[in-house]
Amino acid sequence: MRQCSFCHKEVPEDSAFCPFCGRKQDEQVTCPHCGVKNRAGSHFCSRCGYAFKVNPEGASTRPGNETNKKWLAVILAAASHFPGDSKE
């Protein structure tokens, strides 16, 4: 058995497609930084080390950007509700 490149569930060695998510097992992801083809599901580019994040549709994106922006907005909103050291 081996792991699916996308959903990481165990699939038979001879499977061309994952029986759980239906994705073809020999698909590749092209690194947007250096252009090298990497195995689908890779977390990092094998040539330049670019960090991949593969979303359910298979498009690779930089990890954490949207999540970090959302948390920053939450923290800034919460901080604006606390009284500061005002000298009145």
C-alpha positions in Angstrom: 0.0 0.0 0.0 1.0 3.6 -0.5 -0.5 7.0 0.3 -2.6 9.1 -2.0 -0.7 12.2 -3.1 -3.8 14.3 -2.3 -5.9 12.9 0.6 -3.1 10.8 2.1 -5.3 7.7 2.6 -3.8 4.3 1.8 -4.3 3.1 -1.8 -3.2 -0.1 -3.5 0.2 0.1 -5.2 -1.3 -0.6 -8.7 -4.0 2.1 -8.4 -4.0 4.7 -11.1 -6.7 6.6 -9.2 -7.4 7.0 -5.5 -10.5 5.1 -4.5 -11.3 7.8 -1.9 -10.8 11.2 -3.6 -10.6 10.0 -7.2 -7.4 11.9 -8.1 -4.9 10.4 -10.6 -1.9 9.3 -8.7 0.8 10.4 -11.1 -0.2 14.0 -11.3 2.5 16.7 -10.8 2.6 20.2 -9.5 4.8 22.8 -11.2 6.7 25.0 -8.9 5.7 28.7 -9.5 9.1 29.8 -8.3 11.5 27.7 -10.5 9.3 25.8 -12.8 10.3 22.3 -11.8 7.7 19.5 -11.9 7.2 17.9 -8.5 5.1 15.0 -7.4 1.5 16.0 -6.6 1.0 16.4 -2.8 4.6 17.6 -2.3 5.0 20.1 0.5 8.2 21.6 -0.8 9.8 22.0 -4.3 12.6 19.4 -4.8 14.8 22.0 -6.5 14.4 25.3 -4.8 12.5 24.5 -1.6 9.5 26.6 -2.3 6.7 25.7 0.2 3.6 24.3 -1.5 0.2 24.1 0.0 -2.2 22.0 -2.1 -5.8 22.9 -1.7 -8.7 20.5 -2.4 -8.9 21.6 -6.1 -5.2 20.8 -6.5 -3.9 24.4 -7.1 -0.8 25.1 -5.2 -0.6 28.2 -3.1 1.8 29.7 -0.5 0.9 28.3 2.9 -0.6 30.4 5.6 -1.0 33.7 3.8 -4.9 33.9 4.1 -4.9 32.3 7.6 -2.3 34.8 8.9 -4.3 37.7 7.5 -7.5 36.6 9.1 -5.7 36.1 12.5 -4.0 39.5 12.2 -7.4 41.1 11.6 -8.9 39.4 14.6 -6.0 40.4 16.9 -6.1 44.0 15.7 -9.9 44.2 16.2 -9.6 42.8 19.7 -6.7 45.1 20.6 -8.7 48.2 19.5 -11.4 47.4 22.2 -9.0 47.5 25.1 -8.4 50.9 26.8 -4.8 52.1 26.5 -2.8 54.2 28.9 -4.6 57.4 28.3 -3.8 60.3 30.6 -7.0 62.2 31.0 
